[in-house]
Amino acid sequence: MKIFLRHLALCALPVLFAAGAGYYFTKIQGSCGAMVGALFSGKCAGRQREYQAKFQVAGAGFGILLAATLETWLEHRRRRVVQETPSEGEPS
């Protein structure tokens, strides 16, 4: 169960980073009507969605890199611990 929860947490990292990047983009970006006026707000909304999607993809990419790095490090650490423990039949 411990291994399952570890893998579940690591698989959730890209989704969490993508959601966080999208939320961050909406917090720093003002409304289109306030930025460019009512005349160009329709075009601005399309660009805003495009940039938000790019932010989310970048956040997911960073989350994937972080999850892969953490998983590699944890697996390497676990294998090293398993290899160092002697078996019961071997003399110490």
N, CA, C and O atoms as a GROMACS GRO file, in nm:
protein
  368
    1MET      N    1   0.082  -0.119   0.000
    1MET     CA    2   0.000   0.000   0.000
    1MET      C    3   0.088   0.127   0.000
    1MET      O    4   0.053   0.228  -0.061
    2LYS      N    5   0.201   0.118   0.070
    2LYS     CA    6   0.291   0.232   0.077
    2LYS      C    7   0.347   0.265  -0.062
    2LYS      O    8   0.357   0.382  -0.099
    3ILE      N    9   0.383   0.162  -0.138
    3ILE     CA   10   0.436   0.183  -0.272
    3ILE      C   11   0.328   0.242  -0.363
    3ILE      O   12   0.356   0.331  -0.444
    4PHE      N   13   0.204   0.193  -0.349
    4PHE     CA   14   0.094   0.245  -0.430
    4PHE      C   15   0.072   0.393  -0.403
    4PHE      O   16   0.054   0.471  -0.496
    5LEU      N   17   0.071   0.432  -0.277
    5LEU     CA   18   0.051   0.573  -0.243
    5LEU      C   19   0.166   0.661  -0.292
    5LEU      O   20   0.145   0.775  -0.333
    6ARG      N   21   0.288   0.607  -0.287
    6ARG     CA   22   0.402   0.683  -0.337
    6ARG      C   23   0.388   0.706  -0.487
    6ARG      O   24   0.411   0.817  -0.535
    7HIS      N   25   0.352   0.602  -0.560
    7HIS     CA   26   0.336   0.617  -0.705
    7HIS      C   27   0.218   0.708  -0.738
    7HIS      O   28   0.224   0.786  -0.834
    8LEU      N   29   0.111   0.698  -0.662
    8LEU     CA   30  -0.005   0.785  -0.684
    8LEU      C   31   0.033   0.932  -0.662
    8LEU      O   32  -0.008   1.019  -0.740
    9ALA      N   33   0.109   0.959  -0.558
    9ALA     CA   34   0.150   1.097  -0.532
    9ALA      C   35   0.242   1.148  -0.642
    9ALA      O   36   0.231   1.264  -0.684
   10LEU      N   37   0.333   1.064  -0.690
   10LEU     CA   38   0.424   1.108  -0.796
   10LEU      C   39   0.352   1.126  -0.929
   10LEU      O   40   0.389   1.214  -1.007
   11CYS      N   41   0.251   1.045  -0.955
   11CYS     CA   42   0.174   1.061  -1.079
   11CYS      C   43   0.085   1.184  -1.075
   11CYS      O   44   0.049   1.238  -1.179
   12ALA      N   45   0.049   1.228  -0.955
   12ALA     CA   46  -0.037   1.346  -0.942
   12ALA      C   47   0.041   1.476  -0.958
   12ALA      O   48  -0.020   1.581  -0.981
   13LEU      N   49   0.173   1.471  -0.947
   13LEU     CA   50   0.252   1.595  -0.958
   13LEU      C   51   0.231   1.672  -1.088
   13LEU      O   52   0.210   1.793  -1.082
   14PRO      N   53   0.235   1.607  -1.206
   14PRO     CA   54   0.213   1.686  -1.328
   14PRO      C   55   0.076   1.753  -1.333
   14PRO      O   56   0.063   1.866  -1.380
   15VAL      N   57  -0.025   1.684  -1.285
   15VAL     CA   58  -0.160   1.741  -1.285
   15VAL      C   59  -0.166   1.861  -1.190
   15VAL      O   60  -0.226   1.964  -1.222
   16LEU      N   61  -0.106   1.846  -1.074
   16LEU     CA   62  -0.106   1.955  -0.977
   16LEU      C   63  -0.028   2.076  -1.027
   16LEU      O   64  -0.071   2.190  -1.009
   17PHE      N   65   0.086   2.051  -1.089
   17PHE     CA   66   0.164   2.163  -1.143
   17PHE      C   67   0.091   2.231  -1.259
   17PHE      O   68   0.097   2.353  -1.271
   18ALA      N   69   0.022   2.155  -1.343
   18ALA     CA   70  -0.054   2.214  -1.453
   18ALA      C   71  -0.169   2.299  -1.398
   18ALA      O   72  -0.193   2.410  -1.446
   19ALA      N   73  -0.239   2.247  -1.299
   19ALA     CA   74  -0.349   2.324  -1.239
   19ALA      C   75  -0.296   2.448  -1.170
   19ALA      O   76  -0.357   2.555  -1.178
   20GLY      N   77  -0.183   2.436  -1.102
   20GLY     CA   78  -0.123   2.552  -1.036
   20GLY      C   79  -0.078   2.658  -1.135
   20GLY      O   80  -0.094   2.777  -1.110
   21ALA      N   81  -0.021   2.614  -1.247
   21ALA     CA   82   0.022   2.711  -1.349
   21ALA      C   83  -0.098   2.782  -1.410
   21ALA      O   84  -0.092   2.902  -1.435
   22GLY      N   85  -0.205   2.709  -1.436
   22GLY     CA   86  -0.326   2.772  -1.488
   22GLY      C   87  -0.386   2.870  -1.390
   22GLY      O   88  -0.432   2.978  -1.430
   23TYR      N   89  -0.387   2.835  -1.263
   23TYR     CA   90  -0.440   2.924  -1.160
   23TYR      C   91  -0.352   3.049  -1.147
   23TYR      O   92  -0.403   3.160  -1.134
   24TYR      N   93  -0.221   3.030  -1.151
   24TYR     CA   94  -0.128   3.143  -1.143
   24TYR      C   95  -0.149   3.238  -1.261
   24TYR      O   96  -0.147   3.360  -1.245
   25PHE      N   97  -0.170   3.182  -1.380
   25PHE     CA   98  -0.192   3.266  -1.497
   25PHE      C   99  -0.319   3.349  -1.481
   25PHE      O  100  -0.320   3.468  -1.514
   26THR      N  101  -0.426   3.290  -1.430
   26THR     CA  102  -0.550   3.366  -1.413
   26THR      C  103  -0.537   3.471  -1.305
   26THR      O  104  -0.607   3.573  -1.309
   27LYS      N  105  -0.449   3.449  -1.207
   27LYS     CA  106  -0.431   3.549  -1.102
   27LYS      C  107  -0.348   3.668  -1.152
   27LYS      O  108  -0.377   3.782  -1.114
   28ILE      N  109  -0.247   3.645  -1.236
   28ILE     CA  110  -0.164   3.757  -1.280
   28ILE      C  111  -0.224   3.829  -1.400
   28ILE      O  112  -0.190   3.944  -1.426
   29GLN      N  113  -0.313   3.763  -1.472
   29GLN     CA  114  -0.370   3.822  -1.593
   29GLN      C  115  -0.501   3.891  -1.558
   29GLN      O  116  -0.588   3.833  -1.494
   30GLY      N  117  -0.516   4.015  -1.601
   30GLY     CA  118  -0.640   4.088  -1.580
   30GLY      C  119  -0.746   4.046  -1.680
   30GLY      O  120  -0.720   3.962  -1.766
   31SER      N  121  -0.862   4.104  -1.670
   31SER     CA  122  -0.968   4.072  -1.765
   31SER      C  123  -0.937   4.138  -1.900
   31SER      O  124  -0.870   4.241  -1.906
   32CYS      N  125  -0.987   4.078  -2.005
   32CYS     CA  126  -0.960   4.131  -2.140
   32CYS      C  127  -1.026   4.266  -2.161
   32CYS      O  128  -0.969   4.354  -2.225
   33GLY      N  129  -1.145   4.282  -2.108
   33GLY     CA  130  -1.214   4.409  -2.126
   33GLY      C  131  -1.140   4.524  -2.062
   33GLY      O  132  -1.137   4.635  -2.116
   34ALA      N  133  -1.080   4.498  -1.946
   34ALA     CA  134  -1.005   4.603  -1.878
   34ALA      C  135  -0.872   4.632  -1.947
   34ALA      O  136  -0.823   4.744  -1.942
   35MET      N  137  -0.815   4.531  -2.011
   35MET     CA  138  -0.683   4.551  -2.074
   35MET      C  139  -0.692   4.622  -2.208
   35MET      O  140  -0.616   4.716  -2.232
   36VAL      N  141  -0.783   4.578  -2.296
   36VAL     CA  142  -0.785   4.631  -2.432
   36VAL      C  143  -0.914   4.702  -2.469
   36VAL      O  144  -0.923   4.760  -2.577
   37GLY      N  145  -1.012   4.700  -2.384
   37GLY     CA  146  -1.138   4.765  -2.414
   37GLY      C  147  -1.239   4.667  -2.474
   37GLY      O  148  -1.205   4.554  -2.506
   38ALA      N  149  -1.361   4.714  -2.487
   38ALA     CA  150  -1.470   4.627  -2.532
   38ALA      C  151  -1.456   4.587  -2.679
   38ALA      O  152  -1.504   4.481  -2.718
   39LEU      N  153  -1.394   4.670  -2.759
   39LEU     CA  154  -1.384   4.644  -2.902
   39LEU      C  155  -1.299   4.521  -2.934
   39LEU      O  156  -1.335   4.441  -3.020
   40PHE      N  157  -1.188   4.506  -2.866
   40PHE     CA  158  -1.096   4.395  -2.895
   40PHE      C  159  -1.099   4.283  -2.792
   40PHE      O  160  -1.014   4.194  -2.794
   41SER      N  161  -1.195   4.285  -2.702
   41SER     CA  162  -1.195   4.185  -2.595
   41SER      C  163  -1.222   4.043  -2.647
   41SER      O  164  -1.175   3.947  -2.587
   42GLY      N  165  -1.294   4.028  -2.758
   42GLY     CA  166  -1.318   3.895  -2.814
   42GLY      C  167  -1.190   3.831  -2.864
   42GLY      O  168  -1.166   3.712  -2.841
   43LYS      N  169  -1.109   3.908  -2.931
   43LYS     CA  170  -0.981   3.857  -2.980
   43LYS      C  171  -0.885   3.830  -2.863
   43LYS      O  172  -0.809   3.734  -2.865
   44CYS      N  173  -0.891   3.915  -2.764
   44CYS     CA  174  -0.805   3.900  -2.648
   44CYS      C  175  -0.839   3.773  -2.571
   44CYS      O  176  -0.750   3.707  -2.518
   45ALA      N  177  -0.967   3.739  -2.563
   45ALA     CA  178  -1.008   3.618  -2.489
   45ALA      C  179  -0.949   3.493  -2.552
   45ALA      O  180  -0.908   3.400  -2.482
   46GLY      N  181  -0.945   3.490  -2.685
   46GLY     CA  182  -0.885   3.376  -2.754
   46GLY      C  183  -0.736   3.365  -2.725
   46GLY      O  184  -0.684   3.256  -2.701
   47ARG      N  185  -0.668   3.478  -2.728
   47ARG     CA  186  -0.524   3.479  -2.697
   47ARG      C  187  -0.500   3.440  -2.551
   47ARG      O  188  -0.405   3.369  -2.519
   48GLN      N  189  -0.588   3.488  -2.465
   48GLN     CA  190  -0.572   3.458  -2.322
   48GLN      C  191  -0.586   3.308  -2.297
   48GLN      O  192  -0.510   3.251  -2.220
   49ARG      N  193  -0.682   3.244  -2.362
   49ARG     CA  194  -0.697   3.099  -2.348
   49ARG      C  195  -0.576   3.026  -2.405
   49ARG      O  196  -0.533   2.924  -2.350
   50GLU      N  197  -0.522   3.077  -2.515
   50GLU     CA  198  -0.404   3.016  -2.576
   50GLU      C  199  -0.283   3.025  -2.481
   50GLU      O  200  -0.210   2.927  -2.464
   51TYR      N  201  -0.262   3.140  -2.421
   51TYR     CA  202  -0.151   3.156  -2.328
   51TYR      C  203  -0.171   3.074  -2.201
   51TYR      O  204  -0.076   3.020  -2.145
   52GLN      N  205  -0.297   3.064  -2.156
   52GLN     CA  206  -0.324   2.982  -2.037
   52GLN      C  207  -0.294   2.835  -2.066
   52GLN      O  208  -0.241   2.764  -1.981
   53ALA      N  209  -0.328   2.790  -2.186
   53ALA     CA  210  -0.298   2.652  -2.223
   53ALA      C  211  -0.146   2.630  -2.227
   53ALA      O  212  -0.098   2.524  -2.186
   54LYS      N  213  -0.072   2.729  -2.276
   54LYS     CA  214   0.074   2.717  -2.278
   54LYS      C  215   0.131   2.713  -2.138
   54LYS      O  216   0.224   2.637  -2.110
   55PHE      N  217   0.076   2.795  -2.047
   55PHE     CA  218   0.118   2.791  -1.908
   55PHE      C  219   0.091   2.653  -1.848
   55PHE      O  220   0.176   2.600  -1.776
   56GLN      N  221  -0.025   2.596  -1.876
   56GLN     CA  222  -0.060   2.466  -1.820
   56GLN      C  223   0.030   2.356  -1.876
   56GLN      O  224   0.070   2.266  -1.802
   57VAL      N  225   0.062   2.361  -2.005
   57VAL     CA  226   0.151   2.262  -2.064
   57VAL      C  227   0.291   2.274  -2.004
   57VAL      O  228   0.355   2.173  -1.975
   58ALA      N  229   0.337   2.397  -1.984
   58ALA     CA  230   0.468   2.416  -1.923
   58ALA      C  231   0.469   2.365  -1.778
   58ALA      O  232   0.566   2.304  -1.735
   59GLY      N  233   0.362   2.391  -1.705
   59GLY     CA  234   0.352   2.341  -1.568
   59GLY      C  235   0.349   2.189  -1.564
   59GLY      O  236   0.413   2.128  -1.478
   60ALA      N  237   0.276   2.128  -1.656
   60ALA     CA  238   0.271   1.982  -1.661
   60ALA      C  239   0.407   1.926  -1.699
   60ALA      O  240   0.449   1.823  -1.645
   61GLY      N  241   0.476   1.989  -1.792
   61GLY     CA  242   0.611   1.944  -1.829
   61GLY      C  243   0.707   1.951  -1.712
   61GLY      O  244   0.786   1.858  -1.691
   62PHE      N  245   0.701   2.059  -1.636
   62PHE     CA  246   0.785   2.070  -1.518
   62PHE      C  247   0.749   1.963  -1.415
   62PHE      O  248   0.837   1.905  -1.352
   63GLY      N  249   0.619   1.937  -1.399
   63GLY     CA  250   0.576   1.833  -1.305
   63GLY      C  251   0.623   1.695  -1.348
   63GLY      O  252   0.660   1.613  -1.264
   64ILE      N  253   0.623   1.668  -1.478
   64ILE     CA  254   0.671   1.539  -1.529
   64ILE      C  255   0.820   1.524  -1.501
   64ILE      O  256   0.865   1.419  -1.457
   65LEU      N  257   0.897   1.630  -1.527
   65LEU     CA  258   1.040   1.624  -1.500
   65LEU      C  259   1.068   1.604  -1.351
   65LEU      O  260   1.155   1.525  -1.313
   66LEU      N  261   0.995   1.674  -1.268
   66LEU     CA  262   1.013   1.660  -1.124
   66LEU      C  263   0.975   1.521  -1.076
   66LEU      O  264   1.046   1.462  -0.995
   67ALA      N  265   0.862   1.468  -1.124
   67ALA     CA  266   0.818   1.335  -1.084
   67ALA      C  267   0.917   1.228  -1.130
   67ALA      O  268   0.946   1.135  -1.055
   68ALA      N  269   0.967   1.240  -1.252
   68ALA     CA  270   1.065   1.142  -1.302
   68ALA      C  271   1.194   1.147  -1.223
   68ALA      O  272   1.253   1.043  -1.192
   69THR      N  273   1.239   1.267  -1.189
   69THR     CA  274   1.361   1.281  -1.110
   69THR      C  275   1.343   1.224  -0.970
   69THR      O  276   1.430   1.151  -0.922
   70LEU      N  277   1.232   1.256  -0.906
   70LEU     CA  278   1.205   1.202  -0.772
   70LEU      C  279   1.192   1.050  -0.773
   70LEU      O  280   1.244   0.983  -0.685
   71GLU      N  281   1.123   0.997  -0.871
   71GLU     CA  282   1.104   0.852  -0.879
   71GLU      C  283   1.237   0.782  -0.902
   71GLU      O  284   1.262   0.677  -0.842
   72THR      N  285   1.322   0.836  -0.987
   72THR     CA  286   1.453   0.778  -1.012
   72THR      C  287   1.537   0.780  -0.885
   72THR      O  288   1.602   0.681  -0.851
   73TRP      N  289   1.536   0.892  -0.815
   73TRP     CA  290   1.614   0.904  -0.692
   73TRP      C  291   1.562   0.809  -0.585
   73TRP      O  292   1.642   0.743  -0.517
   74LEU      N  293   1.430   0.800  -0.568
   74LEU     CA  294   1.374   0.710  -0.467
   74LEU      C  295   1.401   0.564  -0.500
   74LEU      O  296   1.430   0.485  -0.410
   75GLU      N  297   1.391   0.529  -0.626
   75GLU     CA  298   1.417   0.390  -0.666
   75GLU      C  299   1.565   0.356  -0.646
   75GLU      O  300   1.596   0.246  -0.601
   76HIS      N  301   1.653   0.446  -0.680
   76HIS     CA  302   1.796   0.422  -0.660
   76HIS      C  303   1.827   0.406  -0.512
   76HIS      O  304   1.905   0.319  -0.473
   77ARG      N  305   1.768   0.490  -0.429
   77ARG     CA  306   1.788   0.481  -0.284
   77ARG      C  307   1.735   0.350  -0.229
   77ARG      O  308   1.799   0.288  -0.143
   78ARG      N  309   1.619   0.306  -0.277
   78ARG     CA  310   1.560   0.181  -0.229
   78ARG      C  311   1.644   0.061  -0.269
   78ARG      O  312   1.664  -0.030  -0.189
   79ARG      N  313   1.695   0.060  -0.392
   79ARG     CA  314   1.778  -0.051  -0.437
   79ARG      C  315   1.909  -0.058  -0.359
   79ARG      O  316   1.957  -0.168  -0.329
   80ARG      N  317   1.965   0.056  -0.327
   80ARG     CA  318   2.089   0.058  -0.250
   80ARG      C  319   2.067   0.001  -0.111
   80ARG      O  320   2.152  -0.072  -0.060
   81VAL      N  321   1.955   0.032  -0.048
   81VAL     CA  322   1.924  -0.020   0.085
   81VAL      C  323   1.899  -0.169   0.079
   81VAL      O  324   1.943  -0.242   0.168
   82VAL      N  325   1.830  -0.217  -0.024
   82VAL     CA  326   1.800  -0.359  -0.039
   82VAL      C  327   1.929  -0.437  -0.062
   82VAL      O  328   1.943  -0.547  -0.008
   83GLN      N  329   2.021  -0.386  -0.139
   83GLN     CA  330   2.146  -0.456  -0.168
   83GLN      C  331   2.238  -0.460  -0.047
   83GLN      O  332   2.318  -0.554  -0.036
   84GLU      N  333   2.231  -0.365   0.044
   84GLU     CA  334   2.319  -0.361   0.160
   84GLU      C  335   2.275  -0.454   0.272
   84GLU      O  336   2.359  -0.491   0.355
   85THR      N  337   2.149  -0.493   0.278
   85THR     CA  338   2.103  -0.580   0.386
   85THR      C  339   2.146  -0.725   0.358
   85THR      O  340   2.114  -0.778   0.251
   86PRO      N  341   2.217  -0.790   0.452
   86PRO     CA  342   2.260  -0.930   0.430
   86PRO      C  343   2.144  -1.026   0.449
   86PRO      O  344   2.049  -0.999   0.523
   87SER      N  345   2.153  -1.141   0.380
   87SER     CA  346   2.051  -1.244   0.395
   87SER      C  347   2.072  -1.317   0.527
   87SER      O  348   2.176  -1.302   0.592
   88GLU      N  349   1.972  -1.397   0.567
   88GLU     CA  350   1.981  -1.470   0.694
   88GLU      C  351   2.083  -1.581   0.688
   88GLU      O  352   2.146  -1.610   0.789
   89GLY      N  353   2.102  -1.646   0.574
   89GLY     CA  354   2.193  -1.759   0.561
   89GLY      C  355   2.339  -1.722   0.550
   89GLY      O  356   2.426  -1.807   0.570
   90GLU      N  357   2.370  -1.596   0.519
   90GLU     CA  358   2.507  -1.555   0.500
   90GLU      C  359   2.570  -1.514   0.633
   90GLU      O  360   2.505  -1.454   0.718
   91PRO      N  361   2.700  -1.547   0.651
   91PRO     CA  362   2.766  -1.501   0.774
   91PRO      C  363   2.792  -1.351   0.769
   91PRO      O  364   2.816  -1.296   0.662
   92SER      N  365   2.788  -1.286   0.883
   92SER     CA  366   2.809  -1.141   0.888
   92SER      C  367   2.955  -1.106   0.903
   92SER      O  368   2.990  -0.988   0.909
   0.00000   0.00000   0.00000
